[in-house]
Amino acid sequence: MKKNTLLKILVVLIIILISLISFVGIYTKDKNISKNIIPEYLLGMNLSGIRTIKMDVDKTVNKVVYDNEGKETQDGKNEDGTLKEGYTEVEEKVNPDEKINEGNFENSKKIVEKRLEKFGVKEYQIRQDKQDGSITIQIPEDNITEDVLAYITYMGKFEIQDSDTKEVLLNSESIKDANVLYSNTDYGTAVFLQIEFDKEGKNKLKEISNTYIASKDEEGNETTKKVAIKIDDDTLIETHFSETIETGKLQLSIGSSSMQSGQINEYIKQATLISSLISSGEMQIQYGLQQNKYIETINETTILTILGILLLIVTIALIYIIIKYKTKGIMATISFIGFIASLLVVIRYANVIISLEAIVAILAILVLNFSFINYILKKENKMHIDEIMKEAYTKYISVLIPLAIIAVTFTFMNWTPIISIGMIMFWGLVIFAIYNLIFTRTLLLNSNKE
């Protein structure tokens, strides 16, 4: 009897801990600000709201000045606005006519899809007008939406140029992959962007790193040649190499800090966005952001009302259990609350998107678990708890198997709300099978019968 009591106390403490983690969170100090380290819920577009983005093919025409050697220059005009002698000015389209075709339109759409996936956008809708090439994207409104907007229209053109002659030494065509690395040092944490090149790019990088190194002339004057590393003509860094790179992997420092996770996370996010951009491929067409619109799909009052109704139903059900079964009912209530907490924690860590439809799946799992516990309580005075559990699992297997088949089938569908239902049902059934066998069984042990 004493052993059973101690076991029940231990289980109750574990359930309290799980409930605190799920309903309250785990907070750490970051720059004197408390931050919850438990992942946020991923809300689907029909709960979080929709950000609609429209990208149009850039039709800008620029006036470009060339010097008498045919090189583009920014200093080609006199003070009165006239061209310098021997200089010419021509109009050039941002997107030349030869690049405006259906093949490049389709390729741009595929690259945008890759970027969204690499950016970590779990749910999106994308469509393209094949006549003018415009791309319309719908994504959930969340904490990465603004980052997506900042990078989505980039062409992704990566180049290593000679800083003086502007000669392109290496470009996007030779990129194999890009990743984020970070290392801990005595001075803090450093974040790097690592760009890996293919076989041809590896040889070129070796040659470049062997040429653009620190050097001096016979008189001791600095003659170091430098390279500019650019994305869409924006310079990331201008530098030279300290040693020959033979691995085919170029590492660029994004930032380092001795601070806590806040600043480092910003560096990691920036490096992740850049690596996702250049590893997704280079678009042949320059796009501009034409539309950026937020659409509220369901207001906060409605969400709170739904949650309030669900909470009221659960409360009434648990009060019924306590009144009917008294002490055992209290134990069953503790078990049920722990089940809810466990399900919500797993949903967070499994990165399950919660859509409006998925709320029905959550409710179905809770009803199933409540029915299971109620069945055990009805039998608890008639037989040993292990016999009850065996009989209960046998009885409910006819429900669990079809639900498991549906869950797995829905998980592999190509529509986010259905996938959301499938994932929640899958994890709900896994927790149902394990949790009740361990926690519910222990809390409903009958000391006299044991």
DRENBA-514433 format. One record per residue (C-alpha): residue in one letter; x, y, z. Coordinates in Angstrom, 3 decimals, padded with zeros to 6 digits. Example, Ala and Ser with C-alpha at 12.3 -4.5 7.8 and 13.67 -1.06 7.14 Angstrom:
<lolos>
> resn, u, v, w
> A, 012.300, -004.500, 007.800
> S, 013.670, -001.060, 007.140
</lolos>
This chain:
<lolos>
> resn, u, v, w
> M, 000.000, 000.000, 000.000
> K, 002.814, 002.408, 000.892
> K, 004.625, 001.586, -002.349
> N, 001.498, 002.348, -004.403
> T, 001.002, 005.669, -002.586
> L, 004.582, 006.789, -003.231
> L, 004.256, 005.774, -006.888
> K, 001.050, 007.783, -007.249
> I, 002.691, 010.846, -005.644
> L, 005.606, 010.566, -008.060
> V, 003.254, 010.338, -011.054
> V, 001.215, 013.316, -009.826
> L, 004.415, 015.383, -009.507
> I, 005.470, 014.408, -013.034
> I, 002.035, 015.393, -014.377
> I, 002.245, 018.749, -012.562
> L, 005.668, 019.327, -014.136
> I, 004.402, 018.456, -017.637
> S, 001.372, 020.714, -017.121
> L, 003.530, 023.651, -016.006
> I, 005.779, 023.218, -019.052
> S, 002.777, 022.978, -021.388
> F, 000.480, 025.656, -019.980
> V, 003.072, 028.081, -018.538
> G, 006.383, 027.334, -020.277
> I, 010.059, 027.374, -019.343
> Y, 011.517, 030.861, -019.115
> T, 015.140, 031.957, -019.225
> K, 016.682, 035.414, -018.942
> D, 017.884, 036.983, -022.195
> K, 019.151, 040.567, -021.884
> N, 017.098, 040.925, -018.683
> I, 013.992, 039.812, -020.576
> S, 012.255, 036.539, -019.738
> K, 011.952, 034.325, -022.802
> N, 009.958, 031.097, -023.163
> I, 012.204, 028.391, -024.644
> I, 009.260, 026.092, -025.441
> P, 008.447, 026.327, -029.190
> E, 005.471, 028.446, -030.186
> Y, 002.387, 026.852, -031.728
> L, 002.427, 026.850, -035.535
> L, -000.933, 028.251, -036.595
> G, -002.347, 027.602, -040.045
> M, -003.456, 030.395, -042.351
> N, -007.110, 030.000, -041.373
> L, -006.171, 030.825, -037.758
> S, -003.160, 033.160, -037.925
> G, -004.284, 035.244, -040.890
> I, -002.953, 035.396, -044.446
> R, -000.216, 037.580, -045.914
> T, -000.733, 037.936, -049.656
> I, 002.372, 038.832, -051.654
> K, 002.410, 039.605, -055.363
> M, 005.677, 039.686, -057.308
> D, 005.634, 041.336, -060.741
> V, 008.304, 041.149, -063.404
> D, 010.367, 044.333, -063.078
> K, 009.814, 046.517, -066.163
> T, 012.196, 049.279, -065.111
> V, 014.380, 050.842, -067.815
> N, 017.647, 052.375, -066.583
> K, 019.953, 054.840, -068.279
> V, 023.492, 053.454, -068.207
> V, 026.670, 055.406, -069.039
> Y, 029.730, 053.722, -070.598
> D, 033.204, 055.204, -070.836
> N, 035.335, 055.286, -073.979
> E, 036.564, 051.755, -073.180
> G, 033.036, 050.388, -073.029
> K, 032.990, 049.995, -069.222
> E, 029.978, 051.006, -067.156
> T, 030.638, 054.052, -065.004
> Q, 028.858, 056.202, -062.464
> D, 031.015, 059.233, -063.233
> G, 030.270, 059.868, -066.876
> K, 028.688, 063.301, -066.869
> N, 029.896, 066.857, -066.538
> E, 028.553, 069.250, -063.915
> D, 026.019, 070.620, -066.422
> G, 024.626, 067.118, -066.988
> T, 026.146, 066.555, -070.421
> L, 028.142, 063.434, -071.214
> K, 031.905, 063.519, -071.057
> E, 033.723, 063.281, -074.367
> G, 033.762, 059.728, -075.728
> Y, 031.159, 058.539, -073.227
> T, 027.818, 057.099, -074.295
> E, 024.472, 056.714, -072.539
> V, 022.051, 053.924, -073.403
> E, 018.718, 052.721, -072.055
> E, 018.778, 049.204, -070.694
> K, 015.899, 047.154, -069.360
> V, 016.351, 045.478, -065.986
> N, 014.915, 042.381, -067.648
> P, 016.066, 042.131, -071.281
> D, 013.429, 040.996, -073.778
> E, 015.237, 037.709, -074.453
> K, 014.776, 036.677, -070.798
> I, 011.025, 037.271, -070.775
> N, 009.729, 033.820, -071.649
> E, 007.588, 031.066, -070.185
> G, 010.586, 028.897, -069.314
> N, 012.140, 031.561, -067.094
> F, 008.734, 032.312, -065.573
> E, 008.283, 028.670, -064.545
> N, 011.867, 028.401, -063.281
> S, 011.369, 031.509, -061.113
> K, 008.248, 029.972, -059.561
> K, 010.127, 026.766, -058.716
> I, 012.956, 028.741, -057.106
> V, 010.477, 030.757, -055.023
> E, 008.917, 027.486, -053.814
> K, 012.365, 026.191, -052.802
> R, 013.049, 029.409, -050.909
> L, 009.791, 029.221, -048.988
> E, 010.574, 025.673, -047.902
> K, 014.151, 026.527, -046.928
> F, 012.983, 029.679, -045.114
> G, 010.874, 027.392, -042.925
> V, 007.419, 028.358, -044.228
> K, 005.350, 025.284, -043.397
> E, 002.188, 026.308, -045.229
> Y, 001.894, 028.341, -048.405
> Q, -000.058, 028.718, -051.612
> I, 001.616, 029.891, -054.807
> R, 000.261, 030.544, -058.276
> Q, 001.607, 032.160, -061.409
> D, 000.136, 034.074, -064.317
> K, 001.846, 032.455, -067.298
> Q, 001.074, 035.448, -069.506
> D, 003.010, 038.108, -067.586
> G, 005.016, 035.880, -065.202
> S, 003.647, 037.478, -062.015
> I, 003.723, 035.285, -058.901
> T, 001.161, 035.465, -056.075
> I, 002.042, 033.895, -052.724
> Q, -000.065, 033.380, -049.616
> I, 001.682, 032.532, -046.329
> P, 000.616, 032.549, -042.660
> E, 001.158, 035.711, -040.660
> D, 003.838, 034.761, -038.125
> N, 007.270, 035.719, -036.799
> I, 009.141, 034.953, -040.059
> T, 006.780, 036.710, -042.469
> E, 008.806, 039.933, -042.603
> D, 012.025, 037.974, -043.194
> V, 010.404, 036.213, -046.142
> L, 009.346, 039.566, -047.579
> A, 012.890, 040.926, -047.238
> Y, 014.479, 038.147, -049.304
> I, 011.815, 036.652, -051.562
> T, 012.324, 039.043, -054.517
> Y, 016.108, 038.624, -054.668
> M, 017.408, 037.029, -057.863
> G, 019.911, 035.105, -055.750
> K, 022.831, 036.052, -057.980
> F, 026.011, 035.134, -056.108
> E, 029.333, 036.421, -057.430
> I, 032.952, 036.703, -056.383
> Q, 034.422, 039.690, -058.239
> D, 037.812, 041.302, -058.576
> S, 037.394, 044.472, -056.490
> D, 039.269, 046.616, -059.025
> T, 038.329, 045.263, -062.468
> K, 034.863, 043.941, -061.460
> E, 035.681, 040.725, -063.324
> V, 033.427, 037.863, -062.192
> L, 035.700, 035.108, -060.874
> L, 033.052, 032.688, -059.552
> N, 029.243, 032.703, -059.616
> S, 026.029, 030.885, -058.639
> E, 026.410, 028.208, -061.304
> S, 029.201, 026.547, -059.324
> I, 027.411, 026.466, -055.943
> K, 026.661, 022.979, -054.650
> D, 025.146, 023.879, -051.278
> A, 025.153, 026.470, -048.508
> N, 024.881, 025.892, -044.765
> V, 025.096, 027.698, -041.432
> L, 027.895, 026.873, -039.000
> Y, 028.659, 028.240, -035.566
> S, 031.425, 027.582, -033.102
> N, 032.136, 028.445, -029.491
> T, 035.343, 030.310, -028.677
> D, 036.885, 031.905, -025.613
> Y, 035.287, 035.187, -026.690
> G, 031.781, 033.922, -027.375
> T, 029.952, 032.279, -030.280
> A, 030.791, 032.910, -033.943
> V, 028.325, 032.302, -036.799
> F, 029.502, 031.447, -040.313
> L, 027.921, 031.021, -043.722
> Q, 029.591, 028.080, -045.473
> I, 029.283, 027.894, -049.261
> E, 030.255, 024.624, -050.882
> F, 031.179, 024.569, -054.596
> D, 031.078, 021.786, -057.182
> K, 034.190, 020.256, -058.728
> E, 034.737, 023.108, -061.213
> G, 034.006, 025.736, -058.554
> K, 036.388, 024.019, -056.131
> N, 039.263, 024.407, -058.605
> K, 038.361, 028.032, -059.289
> L, 038.161, 028.835, -055.562
> K, 041.589, 027.280, -055.029
> E, 043.008, 029.445, -057.801
> I, 041.303, 032.600, -056.490
> S, 042.411, 032.033, -052.899
> N, 045.969, 031.481, -054.127
> T, 045.938, 034.717, -056.146
> Y, 044.116, 037.178, -053.901
> I, 046.421, 037.024, -050.882
> A, 048.289, 039.594, -048.819
> S, 051.347, 040.819, -050.735
> K, 053.869, 043.674, -050.880
> D, 056.116, 045.052, -053.615
> E, 059.899, 045.317, -053.482
> E, 059.638, 048.615, -051.632
> G, 057.391, 047.122, -048.947
> N, 054.187, 048.804, -050.142
> E, 050.888, 046.976, -049.777
> T, 049.806, 045.459, -053.113
> T, 047.157, 043.049, -051.856
> K, 044.465, 042.246, -054.428
> K, 040.979, 041.902, -052.991
> V, 037.728, 040.273, -054.014
> A, 034.168, 041.440, -053.430
> I, 031.632, 038.763, -052.506
> K, 028.192, 039.885, -053.648
> I, 024.558, 038.864, -053.734
> D, 022.446, 040.701, -056.303
> D, 025.225, 043.310, -056.563
> D, 025.052, 043.983, -052.807
> T, 028.499, 043.485, -051.279
> L, 028.551, 041.049, -048.358
> I, 032.268, 041.428, -047.757
> E, 035.410, 042.711, -049.463
> T, 038.451, 040.725, -048.483
> H, 041.559, 038.754, -049.394
> F, 042.542, 035.225, -048.401
> S, 045.031, 034.240, -045.714
> E, 045.572, 030.763, -047.159
> T, 044.757, 028.607, -050.151
> I, 041.328, 026.960, -049.903
> E, 041.555, 023.405, -051.195
> T, 038.333, 022.003, -049.720
> G, 035.977, 023.853, -052.062
> K, 034.210, 025.338, -049.030
> L, 034.181, 029.083, -048.453
> Q, 033.352, 030.295, -044.939
> L, 032.090, 033.833, -044.411
> S, 031.763, 035.308, -040.928
> I, 028.257, 036.645, -040.274
> G, 028.902, 037.795, -036.719
> S, 030.038, 036.831, -033.245
> S, 028.961, 037.775, -029.761
> S, 029.747, 037.051, -026.147
> M, 026.136, 037.877, -025.299
> Q, 023.416, 035.352, -024.615
> S, 021.270, 033.644, -027.235
> G, 019.391, 036.764, -028.448
> Q, 022.123, 038.284, -030.632
> I, 023.465, 034.908, -031.737
> N, 019.979, 033.832, -032.844
> E, 019.782, 036.951, -035.004
> Y, 023.081, 036.072, -036.678
> I, 021.933, 032.486, -037.207
> K, 018.653, 033.688, -038.703
> Q, 020.455, 036.051, -041.071
> A, 022.898, 033.329, -042.148
> T, 020.034, 030.866, -042.619
> L, 018.125, 033.266, -044.861
> I, 021.200, 033.991, -047.010
> S, 022.132, 030.304, -047.288
> S, 018.545, 029.441, -048.240
> L, 018.578, 032.185, -050.847
> I, 021.759, 031.190, -052.671
> S, 021.263, 027.411, -052.380
> S, 017.820, 027.609, -054.012
> G, 019.240, 028.720, -057.365
> E, 019.438, 031.984, -059.280
> M, 016.376, 033.444, -060.975
> Q, 016.957, 034.747, -064.489
> I, 014.281, 037.410, -064.040
> Q, 014.249, 040.329, -061.614
> Y, 010.949, 040.677, -059.729
> G, 009.566, 043.554, -057.736
> L, 007.148, 043.475, -054.798
> Q, 003.857, 044.726, -056.161
> Q, 001.438, 043.779, -053.359
> N, 001.841, 043.125, -049.645
> K, -001.517, 042.685, -047.953
> Y, -002.648, 041.122, -044.671
> I, -006.030, 039.385, -044.517
> E, -007.557, 038.456, -041.164
> T, -009.223, 035.049, -041.490
> I, -010.630, 034.708, -037.979
> N, -010.567, 037.364, -035.287
> E, -009.167, 036.938, -031.792
> T, -012.609, 037.152, -030.170
> T, -013.849, 034.170, -032.171
> I, -010.765, 032.121, -031.271
> L, -011.174, 032.942, -027.572
> T, -014.861, 032.024, -027.779
> I, -014.046, 028.622, -029.295
> L, -011.379, 027.949, -026.678
> G, -013.762, 029.072, -023.935
> I, -016.472, 026.667, -025.098
> L, -013.979, 023.780, -025.251
> L, -012.676, 024.610, -021.766
> L, -016.252, 024.730, -020.409
> I, -017.061, 021.305, -021.917
> V, -013.890, 019.767, -020.477
> T, -014.560, 021.313, -017.043
> I, -018.135, 019.994, -016.918
> A, -016.949, 016.507, -017.945
> L, -014.272, 016.453, -015.255
> I, -016.676, 017.705, -012.560
> Y, -019.028, 014.875, -013.541
> I, -016.183, 012.360, -013.125
> I, -015.214, 013.739, -009.699
> I, -018.818, 013.771, -008.388
> K, -019.519, 010.246, -009.621
> Y, -016.266, 008.506, -008.673
> K, -014.990, 010.761, -005.848
> T, -011.310, 009.970, -005.017
> K, -010.852, 007.851, -008.133
> G, -012.500, 010.636, -010.069
> I, -009.919, 013.111, -008.771
> M, -007.104, 010.777, -009.872
> A, -008.750, 010.365, -013.270
> T, -009.072, 014.156, -013.594
> I, -005.371, 014.620, -012.839
> S, -004.581, 011.988, -015.457
> F, -006.802, 013.655, -018.056
> I, -005.233, 017.094, -017.482
> G, -001.793, 015.519, -017.826
> F, -002.885, 013.917, -021.103
> I, -003.961, 017.306, -022.495
> A, -000.661, 018.863, -021.400
> S, 001.382, 016.041, -022.947
> L, -000.502, 016.302, -026.251
> L, 000.043, 020.066, -026.464
> V, 003.777, 019.764, -025.704
> V, 004.242, 017.117, -028.401
> I, 002.275, 019.221, -030.917
> R, 004.703, 022.087, -030.295
> Y, 007.885, 020.052, -030.582
> A, 006.657, 018.045, -033.577
> N, 006.057, 021.326, -035.480
> V, 002.465, 020.372, -036.227
> I, 000.519, 023.109, -037.987
> I, -002.734, 023.777, -036.126
> S, -005.482, 024.628, -038.574
> L, -009.112, 025.388, -037.756
> E, -009.992, 021.860, -038.899
> A, -007.309, 020.385, -036.623
> I, -009.155, 021.648, -033.545
> V, -011.797, 019.011, -034.340
> A, -009.051, 016.347, -034.332
> I, -007.812, 017.545, -030.926
> L, -011.359, 017.416, -029.572
> A, -011.836, 013.885, -030.986
> I, -008.664, 012.640, -029.255
> L, -009.772, 014.195, -025.957
> V, -013.236, 012.577, -026.248
> L, -011.576, 009.221, -026.986
> N, -009.326, 009.516, -023.935
> F, -012.195, 010.648, -021.686
> S, -014.304, 007.701, -022.837
> F, -011.390, 005.327, -022.182
> I, -010.847, 006.628, -018.632
> N, -014.582, 006.513, -017.902
> Y, -014.680, 002.871, -019.038
> I, -011.823, 001.990, -016.657
> L, -013.553, 003.763, -013.746
> K, -016.730, 001.738, -014.306
> K, -014.739, -001.487, -014.015
> E, -012.272, -000.519, -011.280
> N, -014.089, -002.207, -008.381
> K, -014.717, -005.448, -010.261
> M, -011.229, -006.659, -011.249
> H, -007.475, -006.073, -011.064
> I, -006.262, -002.866, -012.810
> D, -004.096, -004.838, -015.254
> E, -007.099, -006.908, -016.292
> I, -009.122, -003.721, -016.718
> M, -006.434, -002.117, -018.873
> K, -006.165, -005.224, -021.040
> E, -009.931, -005.359, -021.499
> A, -010.114, -001.609, -022.239
> Y, -007.358, -001.707, -024.878
> T, -009.012, -004.756, -026.467
> K, -012.370, -002.968, -026.572
> Y, -010.952, 000.246, -028.053
> I, -008.664, -001.436, -030.595
> S, -011.545, -001.445, -033.079
> V, -011.556, 002.361, -032.853
> L, -007.810, 002.906, -032.625
> I, -006.858, 000.939, -035.770
> P, -009.210, 002.812, -038.175
> L, -008.168, 006.138, -036.633
> A, -004.488, 005.208, -037.046
> I, -005.044, 004.340, -040.721
> I, -006.838, 007.645, -041.277
> A, -004.085, 009.545, -039.449
> V, -001.292, 008.018, -041.543
> T, -003.248, 008.519, -044.786
> F, -004.007, 012.176, -043.994
> T, -000.356, 012.821, -043.085
> F, 000.721, 012.078, -046.665
> M, -001.941, 014.257, -048.291
> N, -000.954, 017.425, -050.146
> W, -003.291, 019.845, -048.365
> T, -002.158, 021.461, -045.128
> P, -005.487, 021.349, -043.188
> I, -005.772, 017.598, -043.880
> I, -002.100, 017.019, -043.015
> S, -002.697, 018.962, -039.801
> I, -005.592, 016.652, -038.850
> G, -003.518, 013.571, -039.672
> M, -000.479, 014.693, -037.657
> I, -002.528, 015.583, -034.578
> M, -004.441, 012.294, -034.737
> F, -001.186, 010.355, -035.155
> W, 000.569, 011.934, -032.169
> G, -002.659, 011.855, -030.169
> L, -002.970, 008.078, -030.664
> V, 000.701, 007.495, -029.809
> I, 000.334, 009.462, -026.566
> F, -003.014, 007.746, -025.847
> A, -001.432, 004.285, -026.079
> I, 001.635, 005.080, -023.968
> Y, 000.314, 007.646, -021.494
> N, -002.655, 005.627, -020.263
> L, -000.567, 002.492, -019.885
> I, 001.869, 004.315, -017.590
> F, 000.167, 007.286, -015.933
> T, -003.536, 006.429, -015.891
> R, -002.883, 002.858, -014.775
> T, -000.675, 004.048, -011.900
> L, -003.099, 006.696, -010.672
> L, -006.036, 004.300, -010.686
> L, -004.275, 001.504, -008.834
> N, -006.576, 000.031, -006.198
> S, -004.407, -000.391, -003.108
> N, -006.727, -002.928, -001.430
> K, -006.829, -005.197, -004.464
> E, -003.076, -004.884, -005.080
</lolos>
